[in-house]
């Protein structure tokens, strides 16, 4: 039986965009054992994945290097046939090359990729989606390159959010790790004020997003807004978003939750661009950007903590009045 370890210790969306590898390998090798290493906090994204054996975590905030040593010891005992590293940074490169796997595969942008058995080119900006780039890591297994990401909320996840589904509703996820990926607060308020009063508006995010969501709600004129930040797990949020009339998100993790659930989504690309390869993957996914020609957009792959030009026109010039017709 073939045993493979997948490594992706980046952010929420990166883990979701790696799930097609699980599904494709399972189709090719029905008896395969697949393990997965993620950043601590993201492991619940992979709950109920039908073709996944073990999920390991790496806490990047506490005792990171001690954990790396322990993970290497654990993985060497597993005798993997292959380690597939989607992460492009040194820490996971070390884990990969010291895993004692028969074959190691990863992107050429990892500083230690010179030691991999197989390294694959990773090019951003040519319009190729990250899912395709990821699947190219297993192209030597004869996989398809058009697979979709998938999440698997449980029946209890659906039951937990059923109380929010009594009427038509929208889901908004206004936060992002990077400030210049976030639609400005004023624009979220404009958007909420476009909805009918009988339509519920749920603001989603982690515990740290509660203040931002409260701020948006307090500035809006809509009386049927509920701040669910920190109240739902990843998969509970997924179970809620799948039946929304529309989900409005930034270029961030919630976008990829929608793709994995085939949920309708309108995504705001402020400082970034879908040409980087992180746009929606389903036909019901829409991209919303400024109509102004800005020489400074995009200003980077991940955005910034503040606008380098000081004006943040890529966010403030988005016309949210058109979003309901998009």
N, C-alpha and C positions, 0 to 999 in steps of 0.2 A: 504494500500500500504506500502510495506516494505521500510524503509529509512536507508541507510548505508553510513557511512563516511569512506573513506580510507585515511590513513596518510602515506606519504613518503616524507620527507623533506631532503633527501640526494642529491646525484648528478644526472646528466642528465640520465646516464645509469640506475640508480636505479628506476627512475620514469618510464622509458620505460619498464623495466622488471616487473613493477607492472600492466601494462595495461591488461595482461591476466585475472586478477581478475575482472576488469570491464566487460570484454566480457563474462566471465563465469557466473558471477552473473546475467547478463542480459538475458542469455539463460535460466537460472533456474527460474528467476522471471521476466517475461516480463514487468510487471507493476512497477518494482522497481525504486526508486529514489536514484541515487548514486552521492555523493559529494566527492571531493578530496582536500586534503591539501598538498601543495608542497612548497619547498623553493622559495622565490621570485626570478624571473628570469627564472624559469623552467615551468611556467604556459602555455607558448605557445606550449609546447610539446603536451598538451592535447586538443589543438584547434581542433574542428571538430569531437572529439570523439562522436559517435552517441548515446552512452548510458550514457552520463555524464550530470548531471544537473548543478552543481555549482563547480567552482574551487576557493579555498581559498589559500592565500599565507602567508608565514611567512618570514619576512626579518630578517635574522640572523646577519646582520651587523649593524643594527640601531634600537634601541628601542625594542630589542627582548622580554624582559620580559613583557613590557607593552602590546605588541602585543599578547603574550600568554594569558594574562588575558582577553583581548578583544575577542580573539578567543574562549576561554572557555565560556564566556558569550553568544556569538553567537551560539555556538554548543548546549548549554543547552536549548536554545529556540527552536532548531530544533527537539528535542525529537527523536533522532536517535534510531532505533531498535538495531543497532550494530555499533561499531567503530572498525575498523580493522587497527592496527598500524604495518606497516612493518619496521618502523624506530627503531633502537635498542639503543636509547639514552634517557637520563632523561627528556629532555624538552618535547618530544612528549609523554613520559609516563605520565607526569603531565596532559597534555591536554586530554589524553585518559581516565584516571581514574576520572577526574573532569568533563567530558563531560555530565554526567548524562544519558549516553546511557543505554539501558536495558541490553546490553551485550557488553563486551569489549574483544577483541582478539588481541594477539600479540606474539612476540617471547620471549622465556624465557631469552634471553640475555639482554632484557631491564631491567635496575635496578629496575623498579617499576612493573615488570610483576607479582609479588606476589599478586598484587591487581586486576589482570585481571580475568574476568570470565573464560577465556580459554587461556592457554599459550602453545605454540607449540615449540618443540625443533628446534634449528637452528644450524646445524653442517656444518662447512666448511672444505673441504679437502678430502672428501670421493668421489668426482666426481659428486655428485648430483648438478644439475644446480639450480641457484638462482630462476629461474621461478618456478621450482617444489617446492622449499622451500616456496616461496610466496603462491603458490596455496594450500599448506597444511593448510594455515590459514583459508581457506574456505572449507576444506574437509568435515566439518560437514554439509555443505549445499548440498553435493553430487556432487561436481564439478569434471571435468576431470583434470588430471594432465599433459596433453600433449598439452595444448593450447600454441599459439604463441603470442608474443607481436605485437602490431599494431599501426602505426601512420597514420594520415589521412591528407596529404597535399591537399590543395584546388586546384581547376582548375586554379586560379590565381597564385598559387605557381608553378605549372607546366609551365604555360605560361611565368612566369618570368625567368625561367632557360632554356627555349627552345633555346635561342640564343647561349647557350654553347654546344648544342647537335648536331651541324651541321656535325661534324666528329667524328670518334672514339676517346674516351677520357678515362683517368684514373682520379680517385679522391684520393688524399692523405690527411690524417689528422695526421700530425706529432706531435702534442702536447698532453700533458697529465697534469693533476693536479700534479702528482707525477713524478719527474724527472726519476727515475729508471724504469718507465713504458714506457719511450720514447725510440724508436729506435734512436741511435745517429745520429747527423746531417750528418756525413760522409756517413753513411749507406743509408740515404734518398737520398743523392746525387748520390751514386752508383746505386740505384734503378732507379732514373729518367733517368740516362744516358743509361739505357737498353732499353728505349722506342724509337720507331721510331719517326723521326722528324715530320711526318705528324700527329702523334697522340698527341692530346692536353693533358696537365697535369694540373689539377686544385688542388691547395692546399687550404684546408678548415680549418676553426677554428673560434674562437671568435676574437674580436678586439685586445685582448691582445696577440694573436698568430701571429700578422702580422709581427713583427720583426723576429721571428724564421723562418717563411715561406720565407721572403725576403732573409734571410741568406742562406737558402737551395737553392733557385732559383739562387742566385748570384754565388754559387759555382758549379752549374751544367753546363753541356755543351748543354743542351736542349734549343732550341730557342722558344718553344711553351708552356711555363709555365705561368700560371696566378695565382696570389695570390688573392684568394677570401675571405681571413680571414676578418671577420666583415662585409662582404658584403651581406651575406645570412642569413635568419632566420633559425631556426631549421628545419622547414618543407620545406623551399625552398632547403636547403641542402639535405633533404631526397628525394625530387623530382629530384634532380640532380644525387644523388648517385644510384638511382634505375636503371638507364640506362647506368651506366658506364661499360666499358669492365671489369674493376676490381677496387675495392676500397681497398686501403692499409691503415691500421689503427693500433693503439696501443691497448692494453687492456684498453679501455676507452669508453666514451660515443658514439663516432661514430660507434664503433663495433655494439652496440645495435640498433643504427639507421638502420644499414644494415639488422640486423635480423628482425626488425619490418617491413622493406620494402621488404623483400626477395631479397635483392640486393647482388650480388656476393662480397665476402669480403675475404681478406687475412689479418690475424691479427698477429702482432708481440708480442709474450709474452717474455719480457726480464726478469725482476726480479720476475715476478709472474708466475703462472701456470694455465692452464685451469681446473685443478683438483679442484680449488677453486670454480668452478661453474659459471664462467662468460664468457665462451667461446661462439662462434657462435652457433646458434640453427638451422640453415638451412643446407641443403645438399651442397649448393654452398659456404659454409663457410670453410675456410682452416686455420689451425694453423701453424705458423712458429716460431720455437725456435732454439736456439743454439744446435749443435750436440755434443758439449763438455759436459762431465759429471762434473758438478760443484757442489761441496758440499755445496756451499753457496746459491744455487738457489732451491726453492724460499727463499727470505730473509724477507718476510713479506706479509701480505694480500694486502696492498695498495702500497707497494714500499716505497721509501725514497726520500728525497731531494737530496741525493748524495749516491754513492755506499759505503756501510759500509766497504768493503774490499779495496776500492780505485782503483780498476782496471776495473770495469764494464764489465767484460768478457761476461756476459749474453747478453749484447747488441752488443758489438764489434765483437763477434765471430759468429753472425748470418750471414749466407751466402746468401746475397740477389740475387746472380746470379741464384739461384735455384727457386726464387719466381715466375718467369714467367712460369715455368713448373709445379708448385705446383697444 
